[in-house]
C-alpha cells in the first residue's frame, strides 16, 4: 500500500497507549472545593474584552507578568512601605506578615482555578502580601483612617482612582479574602472600621447614586471569597427569597409596552437594586446608576455566577430582566423619567449595554419568574390599557383637558335634554289618554 494513504495501516502499541492514559489519570483530577477565582471563559470574554482586563493595576498572580501593568508596582510598594512605617518595628512586622501568609499559601493557591504560572511558593506569597497590603492601605486612606501623602498619585490623579475602581472588581484580578483578612487583622488599629465596612464604603457608589446602608453583621454566617464576591453578597443578602418561585422564564415586555398597558413605574429605595416587585399595577424598581464601570461590574459578577459551582444566577437573572425591560433608547428615557434609572451614558449606549449584557450566559433558574408572571397577567387586562390610552391621548395638554370637559358637559346636557324630552312625551301621552 501507498504510505499515508487512507488505506494504509499504522501499528500502535495498545499497551503503551493504555499506560499513557493510566499515567494521565494517576494525578488529582478533581477541582478543589475552595476554587473561587477563574480565568474568564472566552465565550464571555469576546463580548467586551475591556470589561475583563485591568487598566493599570494587576492584583493576584493571573496578571502579575503583564508588562503594561508593571509601572504601578512602585505605587503598591510605596503603600506597603507606608503601612510598615506605622509599626514600631517595621522589619519584624514584615516578617510576621509574610510568615502568616506562608502558612495559608496552600489554601490560597487552591482558590485559583487552573495553573497560575510557574511561581514558586516564595513568589506567590510575595504577590499576595504586596497586593493585599496595598488594598488594605488603599481602603484605609479612602476612609481617612490613614493620612494621604501630598504626592499620592491615586488620590491626586482622578484617572488613577477610576482605573483602580475598575481593576479591583475584575474576576481575574482577585486575591482570596482569607489573605486580606489575615493581613488586615495583623495591622488593624483598635476601634477602627472592619474590612467589610471599608471595602463596601470604597465601592459605595458603584450601583447607586445614594450611599447604601452598610450592615456588616449580615455577612456573619457567609463565607466571603474575595472583593467581587463581597459586592455580590451585598446585593443578594438583603433579598427576601422565601416566597420566590424561580422555576422558569417567560418573556417580559419592554418599558414602552409596560407603560402602554397601564402599569406605572415607581422608584423605591430598598437595600438592594435587585429587589424588583409588582403590586396592584405598579412595578417597583430600585434606582440603578448606569456609568462607565457599570458594564464592568455586571459582566464580572455574571462571570462569577457562571463559573462558581452551585452559585444561583441571581445577578444574571437581573441582567436578563433589564435587557427585556430596555429594548430601545425610548425605554431608557421612560425609566429615567420615572427615576428608576440614573443614566450617565448616552441613551443609545445604555440600550446597547443592556441588550448585550448577558449574552452566552446560562440561566437555569430565573429569579424574577413571579414578577414576570404578574406583569404579563396584568398587561392582558383591558381596563388599564383603555384608561392609559384615553388619559395619554386626551389629557396630555391643558387644551385637551378643556376640550374633554366641554365634551363631557355637552354629553351631560344632551343626556338631560333627551331624558326630559322622554319624560315630557310620556307625561303628555298620559294626560292625553
Residue pairs with C-beta under 8 A, 6 or more apart in sequence:
1 7
1 8
1 9
2 8
31 113
31 309
32 110
32 111
34 107
34 110
34 111
35 110
35 111
35 112
35 113
35 309
36 111
36 176
36 225
36 226
36 229
36 308
37 60
37 62
37 111
37 112
37 113
37 171
37 172
37 174
37 176
37 225
37 226
38 113
38 114
38 171
38 172
38 303
38 307
38 308
39 62
39 113
39 114
39 172
40 52
40 171
40 172
40 303
41 303
41 306
41 307
43 360
44 52
44 299
44 302
44 303
44 306
44 360
44 361
45 52
47 299
47 356
47 359
47 360
48 295
48 299
48 356
51 295
51 296
51 299
51 300
52 170
52 171
52 172
52 299
52 300
52 303
53 170
54 63
54 66
54 69
54 166
54 167
54 170
54 173
55 163
55 166
55 167
56 69
56 71
56 72
56 160
56 163
56 164
56 167
57 69
57 72
57 76
57 163
57 164
57 167
57 168
57 173
58 64
58 66
58 69
58 70
58 72
58 131
58 167
58 173
59 131
59 135
59 167
59 168
59 170
59 173
59 174
59 175
60 112
60 127
60 128
60 131
60 172
60 173
60 174
60 175
61 112
61 116
61 117
61 119
61 124
61 127
62 112
62 116
62 172
62 173
63 69
63 172
63 173
64 117
64 119
64 127
65 117
73 130
75 134
75 153
75 154
76 130
76 131
76 134
77 130
79 133
79 134
79 137
79 138
80 129
80 130
80 133
80 134
80 137
82 137
82 146
82 149
83 133
83 136
83 137
83 187
84 90
84 93
84 94
86 146
87 93
87 187
93 186
93 187
96 186
97 129
97 133
97 183
97 186
97 187
98 125
98 126
98 129
100 182
100 183
100 186
101 108
101 125
101 128
101 129
101 132
101 179
101 182
101 183
102 121
102 125
104 178
104 179
104 182
105 121
105 124
105 125
105 128
107 176
107 178
108 124
108 128
108 175
108 176
108 178
108 179
109 116
109 124
111 176
111 225
111 226
113 307
116 124
119 127
127 175
128 175
128 179
129 183
131 175
132 175
132 179
132 180
132 182
132 183
133 183
133 187
135 168
135 175
135 180
135 227
136 180
136 183
136 184
136 187
136 195
137 146
138 154
138 164
138 202
139 195
139 198
139 199
139 201
139 202
140 146
140 192
140 198
141 147
141 148
141 152
141 154
141 155
142 155
142 198
142 201
142 202
143 193
143 198
143 201
143 202
145 189
145 192
145 193
145 198
148 155
150 156
153 160
154 160
154 161
154 164
155 161
162 292
162 293
165 202
165 203
165 206
165 293
166 292
166 293
166 296
167 173
168 203
168 227
169 203
169 206
169 227
169 228
169 231
169 293
169 296
169 297
169 300
170 228
170 296
170 300
171 228
171 300
171 303
171 304
171 307
174 226
174 227
174 228
175 226
176 225
176 226
177 224
177 225
177 226
177 227
177 229
177 230
180 195
180 226
180 227
181 195
184 195
193 201
194 216
196 214
196 216
196 219
196 224
196 230
197 214
197 216
199 227
199 230
200 212
200 214
200 230
200 231
200 234
201 214
203 231
204 211
204 212
204 214
205 211
205 289
206 231
206 289
206 293
206 294
206 297
207 235
207 273
207 288
207 289
207 297
208 273
208 286
208 287
208 288
208 289
208 342
209 287
209 289
209 342
210 269
210 287
212 234
212 271
213 271
218 237
218 238
219 230
219 233
219 237
222 233
222 237
224 230
224 233
225 308
228 300
228 301
228 304
229 304
231 297
231 301
232 301
232 304
232 305
232 315
234 272
235 272
235 273
235 274
235 314
235 315
236 272
236 274
236 314
236 315
238 270
238 271
238 272
238 275
239 272
239 274
239 275
239 314
240 275
243 370
244 367
244 369
244 370
245 369
245 370
246 312
246 317
246 365
246 366
246 367
246 368
246 369
247 365
247 366
247 369
248 366
248 369
249 320
249 363
249 366
249 369
249 372
250 369
250 372
250 373
250 376
251 324
251 372
251 376
252 321
252 324
252 325
252 368
252 372
252 375
252 376
253 261
253 324
253 375
253 376
253 379
254 324
254 325
254 326
254 327
254 328
254 331
255 265
255 325
255 326
255 327
255 330
255 331
255 332
255 334
255 335
256 327
256 328
256 330
256 331
256 334
257 379
258 265
258 283
258 325
258 375
258 379
259 265
259 334
259 388
260 385
260 388
260 389
261 378
261 379
261 384
261 385
261 388
262 281
262 381
262 383
262 384
262 385
262 387
262 388
263 278
263 281
263 282
263 283
263 375
263 378
263 379
263 384
264 281
264 282
264 283
265 282
265 283
265 285
265 334
265 335
265 338
265 340
266 282
266 283
266 284
266 285
266 338
266 340
267 285
267 286
267 287
267 338
267 339
267 340
268 275
268 277
268 284
268 285
268 286
269 286
269 287
270 286
272 286
273 286
273 287
273 288
273 318
274 286
274 314
274 315
274 318
274 367
275 286
276 283
276 284
276 285
276 286
276 318
276 321
276 368
276 371
277 283
277 284
277 371
278 284
278 371
278 374
278 375
278 378
281 378
281 384
283 371
283 375
285 335
285 340
286 340
287 339
287 340
287 341
287 342
288 294
288 322
288 340
288 341
288 342
289 342
289 344
290 341
290 342
290 343
290 344
290 345
290 350
290 353
291 344
291 345
292 344
292 345
294 353
295 353
295 357
298 315
298 319
298 357
299 357
301 315
302 313
302 315
302 316
302 319
302 357
302 358
302 361
304 311
304 315
305 311
305 312
305 313
305 314
305 315
305 316
305 361
306 313
306 316
306 361
306 362
312 365
312 367
313 361
313 362
313 363
313 364
313 365
313 367
314 367
316 358
316 361
316 362
316 363
317 363
317 365
317 366
317 367
317 368
318 367
318 368
319 354
319 357
319 358
319 361
320 358
320 363
320 366
320 368
321 368
321 371
321 372
322 354
322 357
323 354
323 355
323 357
323 358
325 331
325 335
325 354
326 332
326 335
326 350
326 351
326 354
326 355
327 351
327 355
328 351
329 347
329 348
329 350
329 351
331 351
332 341
332 343
332 347
332 350
332 351
333 347
335 341
335 343
336 342
336 343
336 347
341 350
343 350
345 353
366 372
378 384
379 385
394 400
394 401
394 403
394 404
395 401
395 404
